Amino acid sequence: MKTLITKSGYKIIQILSRRSNVFLLTDGKTNILIDSGPKSERRLLVKRLFELNVNHIDFLILTHTHFDHAENSAFIREKYKAKVI
């Protein structure tokens, strides 16, 4: 997983990078997921979030509604109590 750190201290972590990119933005308190990836990548997505000790997602931002960007959105909303944007 690639990680970048902004000047303000946010981490931008590339969670998935196969068919579509999924990014986690976090300051250690607030977690924002950008896109949720395809259903075929769900296990890897959950595994990587677990490895990062992410047990809640405050916001899920969907860039658009193609399946490879949004197919796990309902799952993420329910499991991590995310508000979907």
C-alpha positions as a printed NumPy array, in Angstrom:
array([[  0.   ,   0.   ,   0.   ],
       [  1.336,   3.382,  -0.979],
       [  1.142,   6.109,   1.657],
       [  1.535,   9.852,   1.282],
       [  1.428,  12.36 ,   4.14 ],
       [  0.064,  15.869,   3.588],
       [  1.493,  18.996,   5.198],
       [ -1.496,  19.068,   7.535],
       [ -0.759,  15.521,   8.737],
       [ -3.376,  13.546,   6.848],
       [ -2.301,  10.181,   5.471],
       [ -3.483,   9.199,   1.999],
       [ -3.232,   5.433,   1.683],
       [ -3.901,   3.573,  -1.558],
       [ -5.884,   0.543,  -0.359],
       [ -6.661,  -1.034,  -3.759],
       [ -5.062,  -0.439,  -7.13 ],
       [ -6.182,  -3.176,  -9.484],
       [ -9.333,  -2.541, -11.51 ],
       [ -9.958,   0.715,  -9.661],
       [ -8.205,   2.744,  -7.003],
       [ -9.503,   2.968,  -3.453],
       [ -7.951,   5.484,  -1.082],
       [ -8.179,   6.028,   2.665],
       [ -7.679,   9.553,   3.992],
       [ -7.056,   9.65 ,   7.725],
       [ -5.687,  11.838,  10.46 ],
       [ -5.886,   8.985,  12.954],
       [ -9.354,  10.033,  14.138],
       [-11.425,  10.719,  11.018],
       [-11.419,   8.091,   8.271],
       [-12.596,   8.913,   4.763],
       [-12.717,   6.199,   2.112],
       [-12.751,   7.241,  -1.535],
       [-14.547,   4.628,  -3.614],
       [-15.187,   1.08 ,  -2.44 ],
       [-13.964,  -1.075,  -5.316],
       [-15.604,  -4.086,  -6.968],
       [-17.155,  -6.948,  -4.994],
       [-14.385,  -9.257,  -6.22 ],
       [-11.904,  -7.162,  -4.183],
       [-13.959,  -7.072,  -0.965],
       [-11.81 ,  -9.552,   0.985],
       [ -8.624,  -7.675,   0.159],
       [-10.247,  -4.348,   1.024],
       [-11.393,  -5.623,   4.449],
       [ -7.998,  -7.268,   5.072],
       [ -6.116,  -4.061,   4.371],
       [ -8.467,  -1.945,   6.473],
       [ -7.989,  -4.462,   9.312],
       [ -4.195,  -4.262,   8.916],
       [ -4.495,  -0.48 ,   9.288],
       [ -6.665,  -0.897,  12.429],
       [ -9.599,   0.855,  10.767],
       [-12.753,  -0.12 ,  12.661],
       [-14.916,   2.789,  11.514],
       [-15.205,   4.924,   8.401],
       [-16.763,   8.325,   8.858],
       [-17.414,   9.036,   5.187],
       [-17.413,   7.034,   1.966],
       [-17.033,   9.293,  -1.055],
       [-18.063,   7.719,  -4.357],
       [-16.478,   9.355,  -7.391],
       [-19.058,   7.759,  -9.677],
       [-21.407,   4.784,  -9.76 ],
       [-19.584,   2.275, -11.952],
       [-19.455,  -1.133, -10.253],
       [-15.673,  -1.113,  -9.985],
       [-15.85 ,   2.052,  -7.86 ],
       [-19.09 ,   1.586,  -5.917],
       [-20.022,  -2.091,  -5.683],
       [-19.032,  -2.404,  -2.   ],
       [-20.719,   0.813,  -0.896],
       [-23.677,  -0.798,   0.929],
       [-21.303,  -3.244,   2.634],
       [-18.99 ,  -0.407,   3.764],
       [-21.944,   1.664,   4.959],
       [-23.262,  -1.197,   7.093],
       [-20.006,  -2.684,   8.41 ],
       [-18.158,   0.551,   9.141],
       [-21.171,   2.851,   9.788],
       [-20.034,   5.201,   7.006],
       [-22.03 ,   8.119,   5.692],
       [-22.093,   7.862,   1.898],
       [-21.369,  10.955,  -0.166]])
